[in-house]
Amino acid sequence: MKWTCGVVALVLAVAAPAAAQMSLVGEWSPRYHEDQPDRIPGPELGDYTGLPINEGARLAADSWDASRLTLREHQCKVHNGPYILNGPIQFRLWEEKDLRTQQLLAYHMYLNTYEQERTIWMDGRPHPPEWAPHTWQGFSTGKWEGDILTVYTTHIKQEWIRRNGVPNSEKSTMVEHFIRHGGIMTHLEIWDDPVYLSEPLIRSEDFVLNERSGGNWLWPCEYVDEIVDRPHSAVPNYLPGQSPFEGDFAYRYGVPVEAAKGGAETTYPEYQAKLRTLPKPTKPVTK
Amino acid sequence: MTARHLVTVAVAVALGLAARVHTQAQTPAEISSLHVQGNVWLLVGAGGNVAVQTGDEGVLVVDTGLAQNADRLLAAIKKLSDKPIRWILNTHFHPDHTGGNETLSKSGNKTNGQPAEILSHENVLTRMSAPAAKRPTAAWPTDTYFPEEKDIFFNGEAVMLYHEPNAHTDGDSIVFFRRSDVVVAGDTFVTTSYPFIDQANGGSVQGELNALNRILDIAVPAHEQEGGTYVISGHGRICDEADVLEYRDMVTIVRDRIQDMVKRGLTLDQVKAAKPTLDYDRHYGSDTGFVTTAGFIEAVYKDLKNPQGKPRVR
């Protein structure tokens, strides 16, 4: 009897690591109660509130002309990894395991927005060298910390932090925590970018486990020439201080201009006191 | 001093500066290789990036790094293929891209037994054979072209060379491996700094933009505007069309801003004070080293201030 108990205990001990892992497998749909205007209809031009951006990011965003998206090479771009989990999305997550050892090799995610696929390697492999290509989803490795899956991502392509021209750079990195509570999963991301952020951007989203398969946003994209008389090499942009939309957002919503421009200071609760002391925005001059 | 002497001195100063600064480039302890796709590899650590195409017919090398790294580069190439080096293509004349020409050429051979062919645009030969350049004869291109394009067929694929007039220099070639679907940009495209517009040796900002737009025309991305044609930068990482696009956009936007300032009559100091590159400085900018932010702004300003003889918008 003692011998049998010992064998059972040994088997359980060996099996324990795999059995102890929280399962994240399934179809997950977001809940948009948090930051809904930013995530679904999309932000307004000039709205940089809540972003710890620096002056370089602000200039890039003020210079951004949405017509840039009509350029051939911009038309079929998709959202990058740090952006899309905060955007309109559903995703399917599944495990890849070694057939014999049942060791977890990777998590795979199918992101239904623009048919993206993502791999989170769990087998301890190193990140590629710095001269390797970058991708929209980047290169991710993960590890379990208790019941939290922590993921580190590098090699991310340049796109944007907010859908109104606030850029990220290819030097971006991201740490994520996937935390499951029953049928709910909280996703926390810490987005670092030494080029455009003065502090990491931290944001969270909640997802609900779907019992039915999610929808798809298929993306058989093919570019077209949208503007016939534009020089092939032109890049739409506003010269500094000449955007016709400058000041619109702040004036429309009565947000002090300084606050609308974002920055690390504006992301902290203490800023509310300063906010009350700032002047009301005036009507912008028509350009 | 005659006009000819003045030109000679100017060329000597320019070449000397380029050689001095380029040879100061950091040299990592090891040359690393990374398979790009098809028959093409990237070798990093020799100076400028080096591309290697391997196959049954032998080895083709695009650019050869710094002279002091030639032996290590050769050893790294031998790890990829035991076939002889048949071709060396030079994207431009700078010593961090042509320094290993002699060693690599002599180590290989054409099918007739002569050292491996060194092919480039004719302006590369002109620059390297100038007395002031002090480059050994055996390092000079042995074969040159002067039209807009040149092509060869090697290891089962067409290898296209496109001359980009007055871009990084006046002798730039963009190399396209047509079956492997890999572009080698030379220093017309780098990911580590603002473009170095070597005006002393024929470079110009519009030529640089024309070169970047040429790469965009060649490159065809795969699904989601990712992958497909890969682009090896002169310095930095492997890219695809989306990456070149962001770089092209950056150079164009900076050009547009400085163009506006020139039209408004601003001096160079005023342009620098206006920080027309502010949104890109933490990525590409530098106050020290070979390619500085101030140097880039100055090059663009000078070109736009005096556009005579510069390439036109394509």
Interface residues (C-beta under 8 A of the other chain):
Chain A: N54 E55 G56 A57 L59 A60 S63 R68 E73 H74 C76 K77 V78 Y114 E115 Q116 P129 E130 W131 A132 P133 H134 T135 W136 K157 Q158 P167 S169 E170 K171 P194 V195 Y196 W219 C221 P231 H232 S233 A234 V235 N237 L239 P240
Chain B: S32 L34 L42 V44 N49 T191 L209 N210 N213 L216 P221 H223 E224 Q225 E226 G227 Y230 G236 R237 I238 C239 D240 E241 A242 D243 L245 E246 R248 D249 T252 I253 D256 R257 D260 A274 P276 L278 D279 Y280 D281 R282 H283 V313 R314
